[in-house]
Amino acid sequence: MQTNNAADKRGGTFPFDCAYGCPVEATTSVIGGRWKGVILFHLVGGTRRFNQLRRMIPSVTQRMLTLQLRELEADGVVHRKVYAEVPPRVEYSLTDFGRTLESIILSMHEWGEAYVGRLRAPEDRARPGANGRAAPPQ
């Protein structure tokens, strides 16, 4: 039986029965990365065209957006539909399997809102570095 060294240090062991090592690692291999969660969040709202996603995520480069969408498609989370039109039209949507991530993505959004609110809280601004980061400018 394979065990997790971090778990061993806490006095317990967890058996692994997947190639990734644990289910959390499997999940983060699919939705991890700088942009995948953001892309999935926007696709939870419905089908999007490539340029719509680019406008919704202005900090992502065209190349990176393309790579991340391809990876999500390869993992069976995103469906890519190409229309035989000139100019070509490509739409992205969540697959049924991708929809199973919706609650995770929405929970990440809620957590992120709370975290950003915490960073902006007056007591955090009054204590520079209290959270390990410099206080945001006032």
C-alpha positions in Angstrom: 0.0 0.0 0.0 1.3 3.4 -1.0 1.1 6.1 1.7 1.3 9.9 1.8 4.4 11.1 3.6 2.7 14.3 4.8 -0.1 12.1 6.3 2.5 9.8 7.9 4.0 12.8 9.7 0.6 13.6 11.2 0.3 10.0 12.4 -2.0 8.6 9.8 -1.8 7.0 6.3 -4.1 7.3 3.3 -4.2 4.6 0.7 -4.0 5.8 -2.9 -5.8 4.0 -5.6 -5.3 6.3 -8.5 -2.4 7.2 -10.7 -2.4 10.8 -9.5 -1.8 9.9 -5.8 -5.0 11.3 -4.4 -8.3 12.8 -5.7 -7.3 16.3 -4.8 -4.2 16.0 -7.0 -6.4 14.6 -9.8 -8.8 17.5 -9.5 -6.0 20.2 -9.5 -4.4 18.6 -12.5 -7.6 19.3 -14.4 -8.6 22.7 -13.0 -5.2 24.0 -11.7 -3.2 26.6 -13.5 -3.3 30.3 -13.7 -6.4 30.6 -16.0 -8.4 27.4 -16.0 -10.5 28.2 -13.0 -11.3 31.7 -14.5 -12.2 30.2 -17.9 -14.4 27.6 -16.2 -16.1 30.3 -14.1 -17.0 32.2 -17.3 -18.2 29.0 -19.0 -20.5 28.3 -16.0 -22.5 31.3 -17.3 -23.0 29.7 -20.7 -21.5 29.1 -24.1 -18.8 31.7 -25.0 -17.0 32.5 -28.2 -13.2 32.7 -28.1 -13.1 36.5 -28.3 -15.7 36.8 -25.6 -13.5 34.9 -23.3 -10.5 37.1 -24.3 -12.5 40.2 -23.4 -13.7 38.7 -20.1 -10.1 37.8 -19.2 -8.0 40.7 -20.5 -4.8 39.7 -18.7 -4.6 36.3 -20.5 -2.7 36.1 -23.8 -4.3 34.6 -26.9 -1.7 31.8 -26.9 -2.3 30.9 -23.2 -6.1 31.1 -23.6 -5.8 28.7 -26.5 -3.5 26.3 -24.6 -5.7 26.3 -21.5 -8.9 25.7 -23.6 -7.2 22.8 -25.4 -6.2 21.2 -22.1 -9.7 21.5 -20.7 -11.1 20.1 -23.9 -8.6 17.2 -23.8 -9.7 16.5 -20.2 -13.3 16.3 -21.3 -14.4 19.3 -19.4 -14.9 21.8 -22.2 -16.6 21.2 -25.6 -15.3 23.1 -28.6 -17.8 23.6 -31.5 -16.5 24.9 -34.8 -19.0 26.3 -37.3 -18.3 26.1 -41.0 -18.6 29.8 -41.6 -16.4 32.6 -43.0 -15.0 34.0 -40.8 -14.9 30.8 -38.7 -16.9 30.8 -35.5 -15.8 28.7 -32.5 -17.8 28.3 -29.3 -16.8 26.8 -26.0 -19.1 25.3 -23.4 -18.9 23.0 -20.5 -19.6 19.3 -21.2 -21.9 17.4 -18.9 -18.8 16.2 -17.1 -17.5 19.8 -16.9 -20.8 20.8 -15.3 -19.9 18.6 -12.4 -17.2 21.1 -11.5 -19.8 24.0 -11.3 -20.2 23.8 -7.5 -16.4 23.7 -7.0 -15.9 26.7 -9.3 -18.7 28.7 -7.6 -17.3 27.8 -4.2 -13.9 29.0 -5.3 -15.5 32.3 -6.4 -17.2 32.7 -3.0 -14.0 32.0 -1.2 -12.1 34.4 -3.4 -14.6 37.2 -2.7 -14.3 36.6 1.0 -10.5 36.6 0.8 -10.4 39.8 -1.2 -12.8 41.4 1.3 -10.5 40.3 4.1 -7.5 41.9 2.4 -9.4 45.1 2.0 -10.7 45.1 5.6 -9.6 48.1 7.7 -7.8 46.0 10.3 -5.7 44.4 7.6 -4.7 47.8 6.1 -3.7 49.0 9.6 -1.4 46.0 10.0 1.1 46.0 7.1 2.3 42.5 6.4 -0.1 40.9 8.9 -1.2 38.4 6.3 2.3 37.9 4.9 1.8 40.6 2.2 2.2 44.3 2.1 -1.0 46.2 2.9 -2.8 47.5 -0.2 -2.5 51.2 -0.9 -5.0 53.4 0.8 
